[in-house]
Each structure stands twice: as C-alpha cells, then as structure tokens.
Amino acid sequence: MKLQKDFSEVLTRPVFEVLQKAVAESNDKSYVIGGFVRDHLLNRSQKKDIDVVALGSGINLAITVQKKLEGAKAVQIFKTYGTAMVHWKGIDIEFVGARKESYSKESRNPKVEPGTLEEDQNRRDFTINALAISLNPENYGSLIDPFNGLKDLEKGILRTPLNPDITYSDDPLRMLRAIRFATQLDFTIDKASFDAISRNANRIDIITKERIVDEINKILMTQKPSKGFVLLEKTGLLQRILPELIDLKGVEEIEGQRHKDNFYHTLEVVDNLCENSDDLWLRWAALLHDIGKAPTKKFKPPIGWTFHNHEFVGAKMTYKIFKRLKMPLNEKMKFVQKMVFMSSRPIIIAEEQVTDSAIRRLVFDAGPFIDDLITLCEADITTKNPERFERYHNNFKIVREKIILVEEKDHLRNFQPPISGEMIMKFFNLKPSKEIGLIKEAIKEAILEGEIPNEKEAAFEKMKEEGKKLGLIFHEKAI
C-alpha cells in the first residue's frame, strides 16, 4: 500500500500554524496523534477531528489555542478525564495530557496518571493509531513511530503496541475496534492479536451495550460489513452479542434435501443492500430479516424444509434484540420490525403474476417505506443461477413500475380514509359501535381491490351501500 508521507501541505494550514504557536508559548511538548495521522498517511478523506496530546496540561493548551483561533467556540472542558475540546470552522480539536494507565479486572475504566509520550503511545489500541506528529519548534512535523506503525499501514495489518492479551483484557472494547478497523480499512488482524481476541471474547461482557452497538453500527456502515461479521463470528464475539445470528449458521440435510446456510446468506444480503442504501436502519433490517428462520425451521415431507411464519417471529425477535442491546425502542425499531415482518411480501408478488390489487395492498401496508422494502427484497436475491437472478430482478422492475402507476392513481403510500368514523357516525346518527369499523373496512377493501377509486365521492356512495346492508337508516341531508 502506497502511503502519503508528506505532511507539508497539512502543517501549513491555519489550524496547524496556530497549534504550532500555542505549543511554542506553552513550553510543553505536544503532538498530533491517532486517527488524523493514520488517515492522512492512508490518503483517506481527511478527518474533521484532531487529537493533540500534551506533556503537560491539555486543558491549558486548549485555552491558549482557543484564544488564537478567531471565531472558535468556547472551550469544552471535561475535568474528570483531563481533556478539553475546541470547535473551529467544522473542526474538533481534542486536547489531553499524556498519561499512563492501569486497569482492574472488573472495569475498562483505567486509573490514570501523568505520563511520557512513550507511555501514552503504549496505551494506544493499535500501532497504526500510535503514530504521532511533533508540534514542537525543534522538530515540527516529524513523525514519531515507536512501534513500526508505518510498516503495519503499508502491509495493511492491525497489531497492538504491547501484549495483545493485556491490551484486550484491559479494555475489551478494543476487540470490537480491531474488527471495525479491519472492516473499514480492509486490513488483516495480526494472528497473535486475532488469537488474543478469541481468548478474551468473554471480556466483552463488561462493556456497556451502548458502546458495543456503536461499534456494530460502524461495522454496518462500512462498504462490506460481511467482513466484520465473519470476524465477529470467528472470534466468538458474535455469540455474545447477537446469538440469534449464530443460530442461523449451518446446513442440514434430510432425505437428500438441504437448505441454504442462512447466516452467510444474511451477510450476502447486507452487502448487497449496502451497494444501494446507506440507511443504517435499513442495514439493520437486512441483518435481522431472517432471524426468525432458526426457531421456525422444520422438515415436512414431501415438501422439505419450511420456515413457516418466520417473518412474524423475526419481527417479535427484533424488539427483544433492540431492548437487550439498549437500542432505541422508537420509530427506528418499528421501522426495522416492519421491514423484517414484510421482507417476503414483495418476493412472493415478484414470483407470481403481478396484479394491481396485490400492489395496492403492498403499498398500503408498507406506507412511506415501500421503496426501502423493495430495495431490501432486491438485496435478498442471492441465487447463483444467472437465469433465476435475471428473472427476479426483471420481475422487481415490473413491481416498481406498477407501484408508480398505482401510487399516481390511488395515492395509497400515506393512506388516509376518504370517509372518517366521525362522518359515518353523523350520517347514520350513530354512537361509537362496531358498525363504523365494518363500514370503514369495507371502504378500504373496495379501494384496495380497485372496485372504487380512492376518492371521497366514490367512498361516500360505498358508505351508503354498506350502511344499507347493515340496516342503518340515513338521510341524504345528513352531511
């Protein structure tokens, strides 16, 4: 891998010129360290955050820098952690004093003491994140690389600065970070490091669910999340985080009939979806769309393997997973649930002759999320048979075209009944009763079946017709 080792353009930017002046005034040695340095070397789109480590008070340095940056927001100080943040023109600069850390078995929160640059680099998670650039007058712009992080960047390897067992046991979140970086950067985890993650997988249990989910989200938002989930599975971490996915692994054969490995199928669906959507919650839906298959799997001769009602079971499991992982139980969860519950509907329609009625019902049930649902279902086509693959995609093109035509005519995406319950009550002089629900349902069904257009006048006539069937009395001037 060819690295961009020239920092001259970066170091002449206004923010770095200010940092250089502030460091010279402070008399405390200071360095840019971590992600900013790594991503510049990799020619990745430049990070908007800069981490500065000072051999002294990071907070005092932050205050000095903020005064020199015209228009910078007030310094945010976090005394508990000895850090400070300066926000200027879309850039976040975080300052911290160099430190050394010691850990207890029960917590990833270390005891912190002031330290040297070397001790601060020792505590970093990976050699590629321990790279530092000097901000000091005597060697401004020099790269400090005590662990051969530059070589690891060139080879695309993730390695810990110190003993990986200690690194991962001390702060188990680093195990997920290793897999996330391997996925984001398409790097390989060093064998000693990989083995240490496997040995220490149970330590992930001391990490808060929120931090775990944050890393899973970052893996899901990569170009090819399957790489991360395969690593999570191989190291034993996935079993402790999302055992429902592990339950999908494997292929059974009875009487010569097999089913596909739904774990690897799921990862393929996620990767397919990522080519067409960067919606995090739709990616979660792809990840969970088949989780109901493990508990519903049955072999029924002569049919073979069945997964009856797996979408319904999967939707219920989605809620439990979100709750267990302390994920939002709001509209985001409901969206994922809906996608899981409806994940087979468009596929069934695409396999059959597409009727307007079936399309209307699909659009009505999916509502504003119909496009997301079709995108998910297209990603679910993982057949290796070229003829079947092309047929399914052609059928989905027809489904999409029909949706546009039906939507233009019937406006069902955000369906609101043309006749309200209040109008029915007033017209028939009714109090709240089951008859109102029956009439509303009859109107809805008539619209979905294409018997009447989704318009008030036609719905009004249908209301009168249904009221007559129920023996209700009405007067033409009631409305």
C-alpha positions in Angstrom: 0.0 0.0 0.0 1.5 3.4 -1.0 1.3 5.9 1.8 1.1 9.7 1.7 4.1 10.5 3.9 4.4 14.3 3.1 2.8 16.4 5.8 4.0 19.7 4.4 0.6 20.8 3.0 -1.3 19.8 6.2 1.2 21.6 8.5 0.8 24.9 6.7 -3.0 25.0 7.3 -4.1 27.9 9.6 -5.2 25.5 12.4 -1.8 23.9 12.5 0.0 27.2 12.4 -2.0 28.3 15.4 -1.2 25.0 17.2 2.5 25.5 16.5 2.5 29.0 18.0 0.5 27.9 21.1 2.8 24.9 21.7 5.9 27.2 21.4 4.4 29.6 24.0 3.4 26.8 26.4 6.8 25.2 26.7 5.0 21.8 26.9 5.9 19.3 24.3 2.8 18.4 22.2 1.9 16.1 19.4 -0.9 15.3 17.0 -1.7 11.6 17.4 -4.0 8.9 16.3 -6.7 8.9 13.6 -5.8 12.2 11.9 -2.2 11.0 11.3 -3.3 7.5 10.2 -5.9 8.7 7.7 -3.5 11.3 6.1 -1.0 8.6 5.6 -3.6 6.3 4.0 -4.9 9.1 1.7 -8.3 8.7 3.2 -10.8 11.6 3.2 -9.4 13.9 5.9 -10.8 13.6 9.3 -12.5 16.6 10.8 -11.2 15.9 14.3 -7.6 16.3 15.5 -6.3 14.7 18.7 -3.5 16.6 20.5 -1.5 15.1 23.4 0.5 17.4 25.6 3.3 16.6 28.0 1.6 18.9 30.5 -1.9 20.3 30.8 -4.0 19.6 27.7 -6.7 21.9 29.2 -4.3 24.9 29.4 -3.1 24.3 25.9 -6.7 24.2 24.7 -7.5 27.5 26.3 -4.4 29.1 24.6 -5.4 27.7 21.2 -9.0 28.8 21.5 -7.9 32.4 22.1 -5.8 32.3 19.0 -8.4 30.8 16.7 -10.7 33.7 15.6 -14.3 32.6 15.9 -13.6 29.5 17.8 -16.4 28.4 20.2 -15.8 28.4 24.0 -13.5 25.6 25.2 -15.4 22.5 26.4 -13.6 21.1 29.5 -14.0 17.6 30.8 -12.1 17.7 34.1 -12.9 14.1 35.0 -10.9 12.9 32.0 -8.4 15.8 31.9 -9.5 16.6 28.4 -10.7 19.7 26.5 -12.3 20.3 23.1 -12.1 23.3 20.8 -14.5 23.6 17.9 -13.5 25.8 15.0 -14.8 26.0 11.4 -16.2 22.4 11.4 -13.0 21.0 13.0 -13.0 19.4 16.5 -9.6 19.6 18.3 -9.3 17.5 21.4 -6.5 18.1 23.9 -5.4 15.7 26.6 -2.3 15.4 28.8 0.0 12.5 28.1 -0.9 9.7 30.5 -0.2 6.1 31.6 -3.0 3.8 32.6 -3.6 0.8 34.9 -6.7 -1.4 34.8 -8.7 -3.6 37.2 -10.3 -6.8 36.1 -13.8 -5.6 36.6 -13.8 -2.4 34.5 -12.4 -0.9 31.3 -12.1 2.5 33.1 -8.4 2.8 34.0 -6.6 4.6 36.8 -4.8 7.4 35.0 -1.5 9.2 35.9 0.5 11.8 34.0 3.0 10.1 31.7 5.5 10.5 28.9 4.8 10.4 25.2 6.1 6.9 25.1 3.8 5.8 27.9 0.9 7.5 26.1 1.7 5.7 22.9 2.0 2.4 24.8 -1.6 2.6 25.9 -2.9 3.1 22.3 -5.0 0.3 20.9 -3.1 -0.3 17.6 0.3 0.6 16.2 -1.3 2.5 13.4 -3.1 4.7 16.0 0.1 5.3 18.0 1.7 7.4 15.2 2.3 11.0 16.2 3.5 14.2 14.5 5.5 16.7 16.5 4.1 20.2 17.0 7.4 21.4 18.7 9.7 24.1 17.3 12.8 21.9 17.2 11.3 19.1 15.1 8.0 20.4 13.9 6.3 17.9 11.5 8.5 14.9 12.5 6.8 11.5 12.6 7.2 9.6 15.8 6.7 5.9 15.2 7.9 3.7 18.1 6.0 0.5 17.1 6.6 0.4 13.3 3.0 1.6 12.7 4.1 2.9 9.3 5.1 -0.6 8.2 1.8 -2.0 9.5 0.0 0.6 7.5 1.9 -0.3 4.3 1.1 -4.0 4.9 -2.5 -3.4 6.0 -2.0 -5.1 9.4 -3.7 -4.4 12.7 -1.4 -5.1 15.6 -1.3 -3.9 19.2 1.7 -2.0 20.6 2.0 -4.3 23.6 1.0 -7.8 24.5 -2.5 -8.2 22.8 -3.9 -10.3 25.7 -3.2 -7.4 28.1 -4.5 -4.8 25.6 -7.8 -6.6 25.0 -8.3 -7.8 28.6 -7.7 -4.3 29.9 -10.1 -2.6 27.5 -12.3 -5.3 25.8 -13.9 -2.6 23.6 -10.6 -2.7 21.6 -11.6 -6.1 20.3 -14.6 -4.6 18.6 -12.4 -1.7 17.4 -10.0 -4.1 15.9 -12.7 -5.8 13.9 -14.3 -2.4 13.0 -10.9 -1.0 11.7 -10.2 -4.3 9.8 -13.6 -3.8 8.1 -13.4 -0.1 7.4 -9.8 -0.2 6.2 -9.9 -3.7 4.6 -6.9 -4.7 6.9 -5.9 -8.0 8.3 -5.8 -8.6 12.0 -2.3 -9.9 13.1 -2.6 -13.6 14.1 -1.3 -13.0 17.6 -3.9 -10.3 18.0 -6.7 -12.4 16.4 -6.0 -15.3 18.8 -5.9 -12.9 21.8 -9.4 -11.6 20.8 -10.7 -15.2 20.7 -9.2 -16.0 24.1 -10.6 -12.8 25.6 -14.1 -12.8 23.9 -15.9 -13.3 27.2 -14.4 -10.0 28.5 -16.8 -8.1 26.1 -19.5 -8.7 28.7 -18.1 -5.8 30.9 -18.7 -3.3 28.1 -21.9 -1.3 28.1 -24.4 -2.2 25.4 -24.4 1.3 24.1 -20.6 1.1 23.3 -21.0 -2.3 21.7 -23.8 -1.1 19.5 -21.8 2.0 18.5 -19.1 -0.3 17.1 -21.6 -2.6 15.4 -23.2 0.4 13.8 -19.8 1.5 12.4 -19.2 -2.0 11.0 -22.7 -1.9 9.4 -21.9 1.4 7.8 -18.8 0.1 6.0 -18.8 -0.8 2.3 -18.7 -4.5 3.1 -20.0 -5.3 6.6 -19.8 -9.1 6.0 -16.1 -9.0 6.6 -16.7 -7.6 10.1 -19.4 -10.1 11.0 -17.4 -13.1 9.8 -14.6 -11.9 12.1 -17.1 -11.4 15.0 -18.3 -14.9 14.4 -14.8 -16.5 14.2 -13.6 -14.8 17.3 -16.6 -15.8 19.4 -17.7 -12.2 19.9 -20.9 -12.5 17.8 -22.2 -15.4 20.0 -22.1 -13.0 23.0 -23.6 -10.0 21.2 -26.1 -11.4 18.6 -26.5 -15.1 19.2 -29.7 -15.0 17.1 -27.4 -14.7 14.0 -25.2 -17.6 15.1 -28.3 -19.7 15.3 -28.7 -19.3 11.5 -25.4 -21.0 10.8 -25.1 -24.4 9.3 -26.8 -26.6 6.7 -28.9 -29.6 7.5 -29.8 -32.4 5.1 -32.7 -34.9 5.4 -33.8 -37.3 2.7 -31.4 -35.6 0.3 -33.0 -32.2 0.8 -30.9 -29.3 2.1 -31.5 -25.7 3.0 -29.0 -22.8 2.5 -26.8 -21.5 5.3 -28.9 -18.6 6.4 -26.0 -16.9 8.3 -23.9 -16.5 5.2 -27.0 -15.7 3.1 -27.8 -12.9 5.6 -24.3 -11.4 5.3 -24.6 -11.5 1.5 -27.9 -9.7 1.7 -26.4 -7.0 3.9 -23.5 -6.5 1.4 -26.0 -6.3 -1.5 -28.1 -3.7 0.3 -25.0 -1.6 1.1 -24.5 -1.1 -2.6 -27.8 0.7 -2.8 -28.5 2.3 0.6 -26.6 4.0 3.3 -29.5 4.0 5.7 -28.3 2.4 9.0 -31.7 1.2 10.0 -32.4 -0.5 6.6 -29.0 -2.2 7.0 -30.1 -3.4 10.5 -33.3 -4.7 8.8 -31.1 -6.7 6.3 -29.1 -8.1 9.1 -32.2 -9.3 11.0 -34.5 -10.1 8.1 -34.1 -13.9 8.5 -33.6 -14.3 12.3 -37.0 -15.9 12.6 -35.8 -18.8 10.5 -33.9 -20.6 13.2 -36.8 -21.0 15.6 -39.3 -21.8 12.8 -37.2 -24.4 10.8 -39.0 -27.7 10.3 -38.7 -30.6 7.9 -42.0 -31.6 6.4 -42.0 -34.5 3.9 -42.6 -34.3 1.0 -42.4 -30.5 1.0 -38.9 -30.4 2.5 -37.6 -27.6 4.7 -40.1 -24.9 5.9 -39.8 -21.7 7.8 -43.5 -21.0 8.3 -44.3 -17.6 9.8 -40.6 -16.7 10.2 -41.2 -13.0 9.3 -43.7 -12.7 12.2 -41.4 -14.4 14.6 -38.5 -12.4 13.4 -40.3 -9.1 13.9 -41.0 -10.1 17.6 -37.4 -11.1 18.0 -36.3 -7.7 16.6 -38.0 -5.9 19.5 -36.3 -8.2 22.0 -32.9 -7.7 20.4 -33.3 -3.9 20.4 -34.3 -4.0 24.1 -31.5 -6.3 25.1 -28.9 -4.1 23.4 -30.4 -0.9 24.7 -31.1 0.4 21.2 -33.9 2.9 20.6 -37.3 1.4 21.0 -38.9 4.3 19.0 -39.8 4.7 15.3 -36.4 3.3 14.3 -37.1 0.0 15.9 -40.6 0.0 14.5 -39.2 0.6 11.0 -36.8 -2.4 11.3 -39.6 -4.5 12.7 -41.8 -3.6 9.8 -39.1 -4.4 7.2 -38.5 -7.8 8.8 -42.2 -8.5 9.0 -42.8 -7.6 5.4 -39.5 -8.9 4.0 -41.1 -11.7 2.0 -44.1 -9.9 0.6 -42.6 -8.3 -2.5 -40.7 -11.5 -3.2 -43.9 -13.5 -3.3 -45.5 -10.9 -5.6 -42.5 -10.9 -7.9 -42.7 -14.7 -8.2 -46.4 -14.5 -9.3 -48.3 -12.6 -11.9 -48.4 -9.0 -10.5 -51.9 -7.8 -10.0 -52.9 -4.2 -9.3 -54.7 -5.5 -6.2 -51.6 -7.1 -4.8 -49.6 -3.9 -5.5 -52.2 -1.8 -3.8 -52.1 -3.9 -0.7 -48.3 -3.9 -0.6 -48.2 -0.1 -0.9 -50.9 0.3 1.7 -49.2 -2.0 4.2 -45.7 -0.6 3.6 -46.8 3.0 3.5 -44.0 5.5 3.2 -41.4 2.7 3.4 -42.3 0.9 0.2 -39.1 2.0 -1.6 -37.0 0.7 1.3 -38.8 -2.6 1.4 -38.3 -3.2 -2.4 -34.6 -2.3 -2.0 -34.3 -4.8 0.8 -36.0 -7.5 -1.2 -33.9 -6.9 -4.3 -30.8 -7.3 -2.0 -32.3 -10.6 -0.8 -31.8 -12.1 -4.3 -28.7 -14.2 -3.8 -29.3 -17.0 -6.2 -26.2 -18.1 -8.1 -28.3 -19.2 -11.1 -27.9 -16.4 -13.7 -31.3 -17.1 -15.3 -33.2 -17.0 -12.0 -31.2 -13.9 -10.9 -32.2 -12.0 -14.0 -35.8 -13.2 -13.8 -36.2 -12.0 -10.2 -34.7 -8.6 -11.0 -36.8 -8.2 -14.1 -39.9 -9.0 -12.0 -38.9 -6.4 -9.4 -38.6 -3.8 -12.2 -42.2 -4.6 -13.1 -43.3 -4.4 -9.4 -41.6 -1.0 -9.1 -43.2 0.3 -12.3 -46.6 -0.9 -11.1 -46.1 0.8 -7.7 -45.5 4.1 -9.5 -48.7 3.7 -11.6 -50.9 2.6 -8.7 -49.5 5.3 -6.5 -50.2 8.0 -9.1 -53.8 6.8 -9.4 -54.7 5.7 -5.9 -52.3 7.6 -3.5 -52.0 4.8 -1.0 -48.5 5.4 0.3 -49.8 7.7 3.1 -53.3 6.4 3.0 -56.0 8.4 4.9 -59.5 7.0 4.6 -61.7 9.3 2.4 -64.5 8.8 4.9 -63.8 9.2 8.6 -65.5 7.5 11.5 -67.0 10.8 12.6 -68.6 11.3 9.1 -70.2 7.8 9.3 -71.5 8.5 12.9 -73.0 11.8 11.8 -74.6 10.4 8.6 -76.2 7.4 10.3 -76.8 9.2 13.6 -74.7 6.5 15.4 -72.7 6.3 18.6 -69.3 4.6 18.6 -70.1 1.0 17.5 -68.8 -2.0 15.5 -70.8 -0.9 12.5 -68.5 2.1 12.0 -65.5 -0.2 11.8 -67.3 -2.6 9.4 -68.1 0.3 7.0 -64.6 1.7 7.2 -63.1 -1.7 6.5 -65.5 -2.3 3.5 -64.5 1.1 2.0 -60.7 0.3 2.5 -61.1 -3.2 0.9 -63.1 -1.7 -2.1 -60.3 0.7 -2.7 -57.5 -1.9 -2.4 -59.4 -4.3 -4.7 -59.8 -1.5 -7.3 -63.6 -1.6 -7.0 -63.8 2.2 -6.3 -61.1 4.9 -6.6 -59.5 6.4 -3.5 -61.8 9.5 -3.7 -64.4 10.9 -1.3 -67.4 10.8 -3.6 -66.9 7.1 -4.5 -66.2 6.3 -0.9 -69.3 8.2 0.2 -71.5 6.1 -2.1 -69.8 2.9 -0.8 -70.6 4.0 2.7 -74.3 4.4 1.9 -74.3 1.0 0.3 -72.7 -0.7 3.2 -75.0 1.1 5.7 -78.0 -0.2 3.8 -76.6 -3.8 4.1 -76.4 -3.3 7.8 -79.9 -2.0 8.1 -78.8 1.5 9.0 -81.1 4.5 8.4 -79.7 7.7 6.9 -80.9 10.9 5.4 -79.4 12.5 2.3 -79.1 15.8 4.0 -77.2 14.4 7.0 -73.9 15.6 5.6 
